[in-house]
């Protein structure tokens, strides 16, 4: 079995109740941190802003409609789109302000919120 298959099986079988209390708290902190970054990115979407730092986010949002698809998934900030586009847009919001601290743990390659 490949590593991807093992990870897929773990995800399919996992439930919130199986997590330790420490893992639940860590998960909540990371989800709230990611949502906070996404909401912060929505704040820079104002085209009246002098620097107009929100232009890239508006461009990503505009592309969602261009690609069509069934609107089943929620967009942070409102609206719905296809699953792949929702993942792309919501992920762009989370990463836009790039508030991830440095994550230099031995043997690790990325920040926990990237997972």
Secondary structure as UniProt FT lines:
FT   HELIX           3..13
FT   HELIX           16..18
FT   HELIX           21..43
FT   TURN            44..45
FT   TURN            47..48
FT   TURN            53..54
FT   HELIX           55..66
FT   STRAND          73..74
FT   TURN            76..77
FT   STRAND          80..81
FT   HELIX           83..96
FT   TURN            106..107
FT   HELIX           112..114
//
